[in-house]
Each structure stands twice: as C-alpha cells, then as structure tokens.
Amino acid sequence: MSMGLGMQTSRPVQSHVLSVDRYRCLFCLRDIDLEEAGLRLAVRSPALQSMRWARSMQGEEYGKGHVGSLTPSEYAQLGQSELEPLLVRYASHHNFDVRFSIELVGVERAAEYIGTVQDLISKSTFKIRSPYFFGADEARSHVAHSLKFNFISKPTAAKACNVLLRADLSHIMNKERHSDLSWILKPDRTTFPGLVVHLRVVRPWKEWVLVAFGTDGTDKFRGLTTESPELIDCVRETLGDDSIYVEILRIDPWSVRHSVAEEYSLDDANLFLGDVAHRHPPAFGLGSNTCVQDAYNLAWKAAFVAKGLAGRGLLDSYSKERQPVGAMLVHESNSGIKAQFKVCESGGMMASTQEEGKGQLAVLSADTPQGEASRVQLREAMDRAALAGGPILNVQVSTYPGSRLPHAWLDVPTRQKMISTHDLAGKGAFCLLLGIGGLAIGFGLDYVDFFYTLQTVLSSLSSG
Ligand SMILES: Cc1cc2nc3c(=O)[nH]c(=O)nc-3n(C[C@H](O)[C@H](O)[C@H](O)COP(=O)(O)OP(=O)(O)OC[C@H]3O[C@@H](n4cnc5c(N)ncnc54)[C@H](O)[C@@H]3O)c2cc1C
C-alpha cells in the first residue's frame, strides 16, 4: 500500500513549488510508457538547458552555460504538481492501493514491521503489518527517526527563500535571453542589500520562482508575506523594470542541508528512498530526479522478491547501488552552491560595502592586469557553476552489474525508426544484448549501430 498525507496539500513543503523532473528521470517514465504523457504536461524548450548570469533580467549579461543531453529522453521540465497525479493515476490503474489523508504516526519492528496510522478525516487509528517497510516520507522522516538510521552530515547554516510569482516578461525574454535559471549579479541593489537571487522559469515567460540567499547565510525575507510591498520592489529590481505587474503567489523558506544516510537499508526489509535518504540544496535540479531513480531501482527488485522470482538478497543491492549516488549528489549540489557563490564573489556580491562591490564589478571591464585576472576568475567560476568537467555531467559509462545500460541509438537494418538500447531492455524483464562473435547488434543482425555510438561507448570500456 502506498500512503501519503495528500498531494501538494497538507504540509507546506517548499519543494512542491517547483520540482522539475529532467534529463535523468524521463527515461524511468519511458520504461512504464509514461514518457509521452509526461512530456505533454512538461515545459519543453532547448533553452531550458542553460543558465545565465546577468545584472537584471534585462540588464547586461556576463555569461551563459549549457548542459548537454545524456539519455534518449528529451530534456524537459515536468513539475511535481504535474508528475504526481500522473504517477498516482498509473498506480491506481495498476492495482496499487493508494490512500490519502492518512498519517504514519509510529513504526516498530517485531517479527514484521507494524506501522501505526491515523486517518486524518475520521480520526481513527489503525495498524498495518508488513514484511517490508519503505520510507519515502520526506526529509523530516518519521521512519528514519523511529528506526534510527545513521546519517553522514555536515553542518550548514545557510537559509534561503523561494518566492513563486507571476510576472509577464514575454516582451524582454527574447531568444538570446532564454534560459532556465538567471543569476542576478547586482552589488548596488537598492532593495535588500546583500541579497543574492536567481530567477527560475516555471511557465515561460510568465511564472517564475525567485530564489533568494542572504550572503550572510540568513533568510532576508523572514516575516514577509505575499502582500509585502518591499518584496514586490525586490522582484521589480531583479527584473530591471519598475513598471511590470508582479503577483506573489507563495513564499517558502528553506535551509541548505548536507546529509546522506550511511545505508539505505536496515535489513533488506526496511528500505528508504528519496529525500529521506539524501538532503541537499536544489543546485542542478536533481533532487526528485534522484528520488525517482531510487524508486526505479527499488521497485523492480521488490516486485521480483515479492513474486518469488528472486531471493531477498536482491534487495541488498539497492543500498549498494543507490547510496553512493545520493552521497555524490549531496556533495556535488553543495559544491554547486559554493561555485555559484564564487561567481557572485567575482561579480562583487560578497563585498562588505556596496561601493566596494561596485568597484569589483567595474574591474571586470578594466584594461589592466587586475581586470584580466578578474575576467579569468569569473569565467572559471562560471564554468564550474555550469558543471563543466564535473561528475554530474560526465556520465560514468559502465556495463558493470548495477550500472545503467549505456545509451546508444540503434535501428533495424531497413531503417524504420531509431531506438535506444534502453528501449530494448527494461519493462520488468531481463535482456541479454549480443553481437557478432558474442554481439543481436551488428551487420546483418537484428539491430544495427549505424552511427557506431554503441561501439564507441563500448570501446571506451575494457573488454567484456
Ligand atoms: C527550492 C527547491 C527546488 C527544487 N528543484 C528541483 C528540481 O528542479 N529538480 C528536481 O529533480 N528536484 C528539485 N528539488 C527537490 C525535490 O523537490 C525533492 O527532492 C523531492 O520532492 C523529494 O521527493 P520525496 O518523494 O522524497 O519527498 P516529498 O516530495 O517531500 O514527498 C514526501 C511525501 O510523504 C508524505 N509524508 C510525510 N510524512 C508522512 C507521514 N508521517 N505519513 C504519511 N505521509 C507522510 C508527504 O505529505 C509527501 O507527500 C527542489 C527542492 C527545493 C527545496
């Protein structure tokens, strides 16, 4: 049974404002034939594969970085508010019992797991007995706390705030300015001095999330409401236009975290996934992507064990395969935030006074050795922040058990339609890929590697 307090309703969870499913999650939906349905609800544009740094939304631009494609799936933004109903509909159409408005209030381990659950409508309490217990109850997890999972954590004090807003910027968002994220470098801002903000598009180019960090680690919007005039002024200064009509829809403060579970499983029967297991800032937008992939890894194994097709030992591989991914994400996303702050520093945003910050920004245009050094520093900081050379974009291609099958485009010999190696596998079954002399992919065989992409991928690996 799958249970929850309610989709998007019961608790003010900030990540629900905008949680974008992107290039690493759609291939999971592809496996259960939901990719097309997801794409119909998504925002699709190659422009979303970039981030930029500018003085305001229509001010001088300092740089732009692009992210390449990594899987057969398109890069798209699919908000949690669209994805969740899609998954719930799929689950309920496939005989899963999905219940809302019930809250897990206790869990204990005896011969089996016993969860105590409260119905929030009838106020009645009941118990659920199960040989398995999967905890996916977000970062404040009751399950992780009750069953005493250990976490590897680093202290972080930084606070941030998300502001969901409507502002029609169609007239200023010409093609060249299109991007997913725009970081604003304006050391001489008049509203909220010492604030670092970026704008992220939700619905091009009319709905946005403004994400604000205080350079001193505090939430500068604390105590404000959606009606606060100073907030509207701050948004307008970020846009670079005082005349734009701005409507604030929602404000959600949040904290930067650095925490990952030591193990994702206690005894192959209590496993957990998602934000319960990895807590980190949203840099690179990989949180729910990773949650979906945790579920993708666990679901088929749980199904095989439950159907008696595999022993319980199969579940043992879940933590081994997913914990290192979560640990890497926690590390990299925190480094990503630091890298962004380096860009901000180069743009004068971390200076102790506005005058000093303006001076640092001005140096960037100076025809002096100091100006040249500042430009190099800014460029390098932007490259790091846009992930150039980092492990997030450099996919580790491997055929080692537990690794994702390398993606390569194939076709049948008479050229009907390109398909990915991923399309040949998956769907809850095992698939053995063979070719000439060991390889059904090759000349005269079922599928042909027309662009030698598979060969290139495989030749980069050691034989076997
Ligand atoms: C500002 C911000 C921006 C983000 N942007 C992105 C992005 O661009 N891309 C991306 O991939 N990710 C992003 N994320 C991360 C993403 O939102 C989370 O990683 C993801 O939502 C976590 O999914 P989850 O299922 O683990 O937890 P949740 O989505 O939090 O779901 C947990 C569910 O458990 C329920 N629950 C909790 N306690 C109980 C209980 N006791 N009993 C019953 N039910 C319970 C809750 O009601 C909720 O429905 C962002 C996060 C933030 C904060």
The ligand as an ORCA input file, in Angstrom:
! r2SCAN-3c Opt
* xyz 0 1
  C      13.780     25.023     -3.825
  C      13.785     23.617     -4.348
  C      13.871     23.396     -5.728
  C      13.945     22.099     -6.218
  N      14.085     21.908     -7.561
  C      14.228     20.663     -8.048
  C      14.418     20.434     -9.439
  O      14.475     21.348    -10.245
  N      14.542     19.166     -9.895
  C      14.499     18.117     -9.045
  O      14.638     16.978     -9.537
  N      14.304     18.278     -7.711
  C      14.186     19.528     -7.186
  N      14.006     19.715     -5.840
  C      13.996     18.555     -4.922
  C      12.666     17.781     -4.903
  O      11.566     18.640     -4.708
  C      12.708     16.738     -3.789
  O      13.932     16.033     -3.875
  C      11.558     15.743     -3.937
  O      10.313     16.390     -3.873
  C      11.600     14.708     -2.815
  O      10.674     13.708     -3.116
  P      10.228     12.705     -1.973
  O       9.162     11.845     -2.605
  O      11.393     12.045     -1.357
  O       9.592     13.643     -0.857
  P       8.328     14.587     -0.974
  O       8.108     15.073     -2.358
  O       8.532     15.601      0.107
  O       7.121     13.611     -0.634
  C       7.005     13.015      0.654
  C       5.542     12.689      0.877
  O       5.427     11.982      2.123
  C       4.298     12.485      2.820
  N       4.518     12.259      4.263
  C       5.445     12.835      5.068
  N       5.337     12.376      6.323
  C       4.320     11.485      6.308
  C       3.708     10.669      7.322
  N       4.151     10.668      8.582
  N       2.669      9.874      6.965
  C       2.217      9.835      5.690
  N       2.765     10.575      4.689
  C       3.794     11.391      5.008
  C       4.257     13.966      2.457
  O       2.942     14.502      2.648
  C       4.639     13.922      0.977
  O       3.502     13.732      0.161
  C      13.915     21.007     -5.319
  C      13.792     21.224     -3.938
  C      13.745     22.520     -3.453
  C      13.646     22.745     -1.953
*
